[in-house]
């Protein structure tokens, strides 16, 4: 079939945006492709920002700098789009440049949620979203002083691990009653809490920050809602992220906690797609629309969008998955944890590896959280894909190979 060759403009040069530009070329699209990024850096890997922020050489390019010109991708760095004129099908940059499109892809990602307390604008209060953020955090910690991390999510806990390995005193402040309360089951939260504490991380739960204290622009500590003070020289704010939907919303696209899209990333305007962190979309096997903040999800969404743009057959929908490194632990999570799950623990008879399988009320596996257990992660992913019921007792028994359990399950589909 003949693929459309009208110009494609991509706003956002992160994993999703850079990925869709490359996929368009790999899929045979020969029309103009323009990739617009607000940062001055060529598209780079973002996981090292929290896992290796202390490494001055942490920049890892997604593709060599020459890839873009070599594939006729017009990469424009340091460009901010200020307006989408859907009736004219052009985007307008802050400098007034107008760029026409036949198809527009929004891959604007998300931005850190703001900590709205007194003193939060001080010099050594940081968020971590870009490579420049990572450099600023590294320089702040090099000046000495303790680190206070506001928010016990994955980014905060990864930074805590790296900082402790550098000998920095770290306090994590989480307003919920446990770390990772929104994204992990209680069992994994408990395991990680104890592991961090054994490595010297102080974790304070059920408390929020009411003020960032300081002298002039310098940070000296944070005040909690109970009046207690935690001394520190650097603060990292990691209280979640919100979809960068302002551009889409101003253009009249349907938005609600993210740009609303279908399975393929198509928005309320058929000529505009949204992928990655900014999109709120259906996720196979789960009710409602969801915003998935992960690189695998952005990559999969980009593939589906390219197929839709070019009129190709979409690939198989992948189970959402995530990963995290904390001290010596390697975590891999497949599926989405739900509050009414029944958790089945599978422990390795030797070593420290353990997996928490989340069983839905209907008896199917909805998620797996694997700690130093890559085989369990892969097996759990397959069980989620199969959507079949499993015997919890058999799943918990490490003497029963998971391959056997998968074979039994698949045989009944």
C-alpha positions, 0 to 999 in steps of 0.5 A: 500500500502507499503510505502518506508522505505529508510532513510529520512534526514531533514536539518533544525529543525524549524517548517517545519523540526520538523513537517515533522519528526513527520508527517512521523512517524504519517503517518506510516513511519518506516524507519530511520529519521534524523533531523539536526539543526544548533542551539543547542536548541531543536525545538521551537516555533518562534512567541514568539521571536518578540511577547514576546522577553522581557520574559526570559522564552520565549522558548516554545518547539514544542514537549517535548525533549524526543519526538524525541528519543521516536519516533526513530527520530535521532535529531542532534543539532549544526550540519551544513550541508556543502554539498549535493552530489546528485549523491551519495545521501549523505549530508556532515556536516562541520565535514565531517560526511556523512549521506546517504538518500533515500529522502532529505528534505530541511527545511533551512528557511530564514535568515535576509536581511543584512543592508549594511551601515557603522556601521551596525556591531556594537555590539548593532545592532541586527536581530531577527530570533533565540532564541539567537537573542531574548536574545541578543536584550533583554540584549541590551535593558536592558542596557538602551537607545532608540530603533531604528527599521529599517523596518516597517514589522510585526516583527518590529512592534511587537517588537515596541509594546513590547518595548513600553509596557516596557516604551522604546522609539521606532522609526520605520524607513521605507523606503516605504511611509507606514509600512507593504507596501509589505504585507498589504493593505493601510487601515490596515497600516493606522490603525496600524500606528495610533494605534502605534502612540497613544502608543508613537511609532515614525514612520518615513516613506519614509526614509532609514538609511545611517549609524549606529553611535557609539563610539567604538562598542557601538551604539549612533544613526542612520543617515538617508538619509536626514542627520537627526539623531535619537539617540538610544542605540539599533538597530533592523534590520528588512528589510525582509528575504531571502531564505537560498538556498545556500546549494540547489543552490550549489548542482545544484537544481533549485533556484530563490529567493528560492528553486523551488518546485511543490505543494508537495515540490518536487524540480528539483531532485525527491529525494529532497524536500524543504518546508517552508520559503526556498521553492518558490512554486505554491499557489492555486488561485495565479499566479506564484511561491511564497515564504510564510513566515508563520508557517501555510504555512510551516505546510501545505507544510510539510503535502503535502510533507509527502503524496508525499514521502509516496505515499499517497493522498494529503490533501486539499490545505489550504488558506495561513494565518498569524497572529500578535499581536500588543499592544491590537490588534490581527490580523489575515490575510487570503489570499494574498493582491494584489495591484489591489484589491478593499477593502471593510471595515466591521466594528463591530457595537459595539467595535473596531473590523474591517475587510478589505476584498480584492475583486479581479477584478473578484469579488471573495474574495482574502484576509481578514485582520481582527482586533479583528474579529476572526469570520470575519477571519474564514468567509473570509477564507471560502469565499476565498476557495469557490472562488465565487463572493460576493456583496460588499455592502452586505459584508460591511453591519454588519447587514448581518451575514457572515454565511448567506453570506457564505451559499448564496455563497456556494449554488452557487458553 
